[in-house]
Amino acid sequence: MKTDLIEKYAPIICGSTLPVVRDPRLLMDASGDVKIYYAPFEYINPSARIVLVGITPGPTQMVNANNEARRALQAGKSSTEAIHAAKSVGAFSGEPLRSNLINQLNHWGFHKWLGLTDSADLFSASRHLVQTTSLLRYPVFVKDDDYRGSPDMTKHPLLRKYLLENFAAEVEELKDAVFVGLGPQVQKVLDRLIQERVLKRDRVIGGMLHPSGNCTYRINYLIGDRSAPVPHATNPVPYDQGRRAFRERFVTALSKVG
């Protein structure tokens, strides 16, 4: 695992002033309104069976990861240990983000496939089964706002560079894992990478919603009894198709084996 970036930014992360969101001292790269900042998300879990894929770390994840790396480094941990700790704490952290993610995973049956009581274990005792990642590994902001898929990362020169240099490398390293796209924006990019033969189609599970707070009411509807009218701007079809395909491919197959 490369540690050159955390070693470069360690004096800032561990400095007298805590790093903040869009901290100019952590600016890695920029092109026009697009800015990419450092947060220690380099860790790749070689034993992962599933890979949860978001778009890019958000402000909460950026701050949590940098703060955890700061604690680790100031406690005398190595750069590698700090990266591992930061990824464990920062990835998909904050509420309702993590709860929305866990609720969907349980609704689909990932815990059954992995032999867990609850998918929440993926963020505690069973972290060895999961790789949490983003298409764009490091936090991206556009006009100082969260990056939500525009400009298109498969076409924007700087974003495409980071997509291929980092995410494609994870795909290559995690040869046996299943990639779970979170939200239509992520799935669109995964489909493009399948077309470009960066990723194999049979390694991708689509249909889940992005677990952000903006999607909470949609997620609650989709995992509930659905007796109420379909919420505004909610299309249950991709979610239901993805859940059905996952269950047929993994959960049902597991029960037949058992």
Salt bridges, closest charged atoms under 4 A:
ASP23 OD2 - ARG25 NH2 2.77
GLU68 OE1 - ARG71 NH2 2.81
ASP145 OD2 - ARG148 NH1 3.49
GLU165 OE1 - LYS161 NZ 3.54
GLU170 OE2 - ARG137 NH2 3.30
GLU172 OE2 - LYS175 NZ 2.48
GLU196 OE1 - ARG160 NH2 3.04
GLU196 OE2 - ARG192 NE 2.96
ASP240 OD1 - ARG226 NH2 2.75
